[in-house]
Amino acid sequence: MKLGSKAVSSIVKLINDASLTDFEGRAYKYEKPKGVTGEYIAVNALPFLNNDVVGEGTININIHVPKLPNGLPDTLRLETLSEEIISLFPLDAPLYLDKAYWEYYCDSRPTEDNDNTYYVNLQVKVKYNNLIY
């Protein structure tokens, strides 16, 4: 999982360095630490194809926002954070970051989690050119 772990670290840093609107949480590698409440982002990797020339895979960016008092998802807040993170990946050409090309791929509907939040999953495709290492 060498490239997958490297990709997760790159995205966590990119998100934590971004100025997301009113976001007081953090992005974490794989899962949030115990005791973290409120908004947060968990980043993980799906299996990566690693070969001699190209390494590629998909990164999951899970944006968690607390439920509204009525128990429903805060869709406005989820949409705001999603749009801001998607905007980190230009639509006209892949983002080149940490010796890899990154492209926004897709998103999900809000899904309830077991920590009193709903989350939206964004997926980003990443491709490493292993010949430049």
Contacts in CASP RR format, 6 or more apart in sequence:
PFRMAT RR
TARGET T0000
AUTHOR 0000-0000-0000
METHOD contacts of the structure
MODEL  1
MKLGSKAVSSIVKLINDASLTDFEGRAYKYEKPKGVTGEYIAVNALPFLN
NDVVGEGTININIHVPKLPNGLPDTLRLETLSEEIISLFPLDAPLYLDKA
YWEYYCDSRPTEDNDNTYYVNLQVKVKYNNLIY
1 45 0 8 1.000
1 48 0 8 1.000
2 50 0 8 1.000
3 48 0 8 1.000
3 50 0 8 1.000
3 55 0 8 1.000
3 57 0 8 1.000
3 128 0 8 1.000
4 45 0 8 1.000
4 48 0 8 1.000
4 57 0 8 1.000
4 59 0 8 1.000
5 45 0 8 1.000
6 98 0 8 1.000
7 45 0 8 1.000
7 48 0 8 1.000
7 57 0 8 1.000
7 59 0 8 1.000
7 100 0 8 1.000
7 126 0 8 1.000
7 128 0 8 1.000
8 29 0 8 1.000
8 30 0 8 1.000
8 43 0 8 1.000
8 44 0 8 1.000
8 45 0 8 1.000
8 59 0 8 1.000
9 29 0 8 1.000
10 97 0 8 1.000
10 98 0 8 1.000
10 100 0 8 1.000
11 27 0 8 1.000
11 43 0 8 1.000
11 59 0 8 1.000
11 61 0 8 1.000
11 102 0 8 1.000
11 124 0 8 1.000
12 27 0 8 1.000
12 28 0 8 1.000
12 29 0 8 1.000
12 43 0 8 1.000
14 88 0 8 1.000
14 97 0 8 1.000
15 27 0 8 1.000
15 41 0 8 1.000
15 43 0 8 1.000
15 61 0 8 1.000
15 85 0 8 1.000
15 88 0 8 1.000
16 26 0 8 1.000
16 27 0 8 1.000
18 84 0 8 1.000
18 85 0 8 1.000
18 88 0 8 1.000
20 81 0 8 1.000
20 84 0 8 1.000
20 85 0 8 1.000
21 80 0 8 1.000
21 81 0 8 1.000
21 84 0 8 1.000
23 39 0 8 1.000
23 81 0 8 1.000
24 39 0 8 1.000
25 36 0 8 1.000
25 38 0 8 1.000
25 39 0 8 1.000
25 40 0 8 1.000
25 41 0 8 1.000
26 36 0 8 1.000
26 40 0 8 1.000
26 41 0 8 1.000
27 40 0 8 1.000
27 41 0 8 1.000
27 42 0 8 1.000
27 43 0 8 1.000
27 61 0 8 1.000
28 36 0 8 1.000
28 40 0 8 1.000
28 41 0 8 1.000
28 42 0 8 1.000
28 43 0 8 1.000
29 43 0 8 1.000
29 44 0 8 1.000
30 42 0 8 1.000
30 43 0 8 1.000
30 44 0 8 1.000
31 42 0 8 1.000
31 44 0 8 1.000
32 40 0 8 1.000
32 42 0 8 1.000
32 64 0 8 1.000
37 66 0 8 1.000
38 64 0 8 1.000
38 65 0 8 1.000
38 66 0 8 1.000
38 117 0 8 1.000
39 63 0 8 1.000
39 64 0 8 1.000
39 65 0 8 1.000
39 66 0 8 1.000
39 77 0 8 1.000
39 81 0 8 1.000
40 64 0 8 1.000
41 61 0 8 1.000
41 62 0 8 1.000
41 63 0 8 1.000
41 64 0 8 1.000
41 81 0 8 1.000
41 85 0 8 1.000
42 62 0 8 1.000
42 64 0 8 1.000
42 119 0 8 1.000
43 59 0 8 1.000
43 60 0 8 1.000
43 61 0 8 1.000
43 62 0 8 1.000
44 59 0 8 1.000
44 60 0 8 1.000
44 62 0 8 1.000
45 57 0 8 1.000
45 58 0 8 1.000
45 59 0 8 1.000
45 60 0 8 1.000
46 57 0 8 1.000
46 58 0 8 1.000
46 59 0 8 1.000
46 60 0 8 1.000
47 57 0 8 1.000
48 55 0 8 1.000
48 56 0 8 1.000
48 57 0 8 1.000
49 55 0 8 1.000
49 56 0 8 1.000
49 57 0 8 1.000
50 130 0 8 1.000
51 130 0 8 1.000
52 130 0 8 1.000
53 129 0 8 1.000
53 130 0 8 1.000
53 131 0 8 1.000
54 127 0 8 1.000
54 128 0 8 1.000
54 129 0 8 1.000
54 130 0 8 1.000
55 127 0 8 1.000
55 128 0 8 1.000
55 130 0 8 1.000
56 125 0 8 1.000
56 126 0 8 1.000
56 127 0 8 1.000
56 128 0 8 1.000
57 125 0 8 1.000
57 126 0 8 1.000
57 127 0 8 1.000
58 105 0 8 1.000
58 123 0 8 1.000
58 124 0 8 1.000
58 125 0 8 1.000
58 126 0 8 1.000
59 123 0 8 1.000
59 124 0 8 1.000
59 126 0 8 1.000
60 121 0 8 1.000
60 122 0 8 1.000
60 123 0 8 1.000
61 85 0 8 1.000
61 121 0 8 1.000
61 122 0 8 1.000
61 123 0 8 1.000
61 124 0 8 1.000
62 119 0 8 1.000
62 120 0 8 1.000
62 121 0 8 1.000
62 122 0 8 1.000
63 78 0 8 1.000
63 81 0 8 1.000
63 82 0 8 1.000
63 85 0 8 1.000
63 119 0 8 1.000
63 120 0 8 1.000
63 121 0 8 1.000
63 122 0 8 1.000
64 113 0 8 1.000
64 115 0 8 1.000
64 117 0 8 1.000
64 118 0 8 1.000
64 119 0 8 1.000
65 73 0 8 1.000
65 74 0 8 1.000
65 77 0 8 1.000
65 78 0 8 1.000
65 81 0 8 1.000
65 117 0 8 1.000
65 118 0 8 1.000
65 119 0 8 1.000
66 74 0 8 1.000
66 116 0 8 1.000
66 117 0 8 1.000
67 73 0 8 1.000
67 74 0 8 1.000
67 112 0 8 1.000
67 116 0 8 1.000
67 117 0 8 1.000
67 118 0 8 1.000
68 74 0 8 1.000
73 110 0 8 1.000
73 112 0 8 1.000
73 118 0 8 1.000
74 118 0 8 1.000
75 110 0 8 1.000
78 110 0 8 1.000
78 118 0 8 1.000
78 119 0 8 1.000
78 120 0 8 1.000
81 120 0 8 1.000
82 107 0 8 1.000
82 120 0 8 1.000
82 122 0 8 1.000
85 122 0 8 1.000
86 104 0 8 1.000
86 107 0 8 1.000
86 122 0 8 1.000
88 95 0 8 1.000
89 95 0 8 1.000
89 102 0 8 1.000
89 103 0 8 1.000
89 104 0 8 1.000
89 124 0 8 1.000
91 104 0 8 1.000
94 101 0 8 1.000
94 102 0 8 1.000
94 103 0 8 1.000
94 127 0 8 1.000
95 101 0 8 1.000
95 102 0 8 1.000
95 103 0 8 1.000
96 102 0 8 1.000
99 128 0 8 1.000
99 129 0 8 1.000
99 132 0 8 1.000
99 133 0 8 1.000
100 126 0 8 1.000
100 127 0 8 1.000
100 128 0 8 1.000
100 129 0 8 1.000
101 126 0 8 1.000
101 127 0 8 1.000
101 129 0 8 1.000
102 124 0 8 1.000
102 125 0 8 1.000
102 126 0 8 1.000
103 124 0 8 1.000
103 125 0 8 1.000
103 126 0 8 1.000
104 122 0 8 1.000
104 123 0 8 1.000
104 124 0 8 1.000
105 123 0 8 1.000
105 124 0 8 1.000
105 125 0 8 1.000
106 122 0 8 1.000
106 123 0 8 1.000
107 120 0 8 1.000
107 121 0 8 1.000
107 122 0 8 1.000
107 123 0 8 1.000
108 120 0 8 1.000
108 121 0 8 1.000
108 122 0 8 1.000
109 120 0 8 1.000
110 118 0 8 1.000
110 119 0 8 1.000
110 120 0 8 1.000
111 118 0 8 1.000
111 119 0 8 1.000
111 120 0 8 1.000
111 121 0 8 1.000
112 118 0 8 1.000
113 119 0 8 1.000
END
